Amino acid sequence: MNAANELDPQEAAAREAALAHVKAAEKTAAQIPVGNATPRPIAQAAVIGAGTMGGGIAMALAAAGIPVTLIDATADGLARGLARIRDNYESSVKRGKLDPALRDERLARITGSLAIADVKDADIVIEAVFEDLALKQGIFRELDVHAKPGAVLATNTSGLDIDEIAAVMKRPADVVGAHFFSPAHVMRLLEVVRAAQTADDVIATLMDLGRRMGKVSVLARIYPGFIGNALFRNYNREAHFLVEDGALPHEVDAALKDFGYAMGIFAVHDMAGNDVGYQTRKAQMATRPTDRRWNDLIMKLVEMGRLGQKSGKGWYRYEPGSREPQRDEELERFIVEESARLGITRRPISAEEIVKRCVYGMINEGAKLLEQGVALRASDIDVVYVTGYGFPAHRGGPMYYADQIGLANVYEDVKRLYEAYGYWWKPAPLLEKLAARNGRFADL
């Protein structure tokens, strides 16, 4: 990508406008419909689950000056969690990012516990355990007993139905979704998810707490994957379909990096670990609908032991001690064989098609979220994507980008892709409606 001073004036102006949009959108995201509700006071917090996510949330609270009790079910789990927090702080001190006195101050704000009853003084309790509905429901039943009246009870789920968690409570109005992004003490995005009975002042409290933690808080309603993961599913799915259709992982990644992403999707998979979510997907395979195309390539990679960087090979291969992805002939041969097994005739795929299929799927999904009131405004979707998912800020976010291309143009391509590929590309009615009148998402 050229440096900004090498861009032609028109492109430089477009980038500047997109960056200004993102900045304004972050401020706008804080404007939420909660009537006259004011935040409940938060002076003390508790986090349940001392894993990577729970520890990161505890660090984010401590950095905001809030004392926090970190609770885990096992002594080993708690010890590991507290050690990880100390290591994170040490690393920051060594890199000159944190003053030792500030490290000591923050560490002193975090207390470990093995007893869920120790939530008793917390003004907010954030549950951050494994994504298992029954497990979370069990914890919330205990919170009904031990949390003080008026405490905000938040679940850090990335996509479970929060209404089903609130349903086990005697105080569902206090229950809210708090979807932090990993690592939670670093990532700036917080999705605040309103359940059917969540009280307005609970929403106001969590939005304000996000601000205190230095995060950009965006309000969402319940929907599979909320805002962020709902769009990401489309991006991810098309990238995998493109590989089955004829592209190779390095070609998809190169097109996405050229578009402005810091990393391509397959390099990201290898970094995170291809086995993330494996068990969940495996469990879903038996009951998923048969009227649409699915992609199981990543499952097969896991079964072949290609977990990514941690195993030295995934979508790419890695030299010992290096994180630099290298093309792997063995993997590429396997992909070609899989396409043949699926009856797909491979063809050359252009960078333009790669970007369109990865990005337009997100735009179409975003239109559905706006139509159903899952997201308040198009700019909120942009904020989620630029802040939490690495969408290039100089493109302004997926919905802003769509407005710049022209929704009639996006709709024509989505319609064409629907005719070619079926189910996943069914145009959102809102996209069709806006395209017909030359409307924009920004005008909604």
Secondary structure as UniProt FT lines:
FT   HELIX           4..6
FT   HELIX           9..29
FT   TURN            35..36
FT   STRAND          45..48
FT   HELIX           52..63
FT   TURN            64..65
FT   STRAND          68..71
FT   HELIX           75..94
FT   TURN            95..96
FT   HELIX           100..108
FT   STRAND          110..113
FT   HELIX           116..119
FT   TURN            120..121
FT   STRAND          124..127
FT   HELIX           133..146
FT   TURN            149..150
FT   STRAND          152..155
FT   HELIX           162..166
FT   TURN            167..168
FT   HELIX           172..174
FT   STRAND          175..180
FT   TURN            184..186
FT   STRAND          189..194
FT   TURN            196..197
FT   HELIX           200..212
FT   TURN            213..214
FT   STRAND          216..221
FT   TURN            224..227
FT   HELIX           228..245
FT   HELIX           249..259
FT   HELIX           265..272
FT   TURN            274..277
FT   HELIX           278..285
FT   TURN            286..287
FT   HELIX           297..303
FT   TURN            304..305
FT   HELIX           309..311
FT   TURN            320..321
FT   HELIX           329..341
FT   TURN            342..343
FT   HELIX           351..371
FT   TURN            372..373
FT   HELIX           378..388
FT   HELIX           393..395
FT   HELIX           398..405
FT   HELIX           407..421
FT   HELIX           423..425
FT   HELIX           429..436
FT   TURN            437..438
FT   HELIX           441..443
//
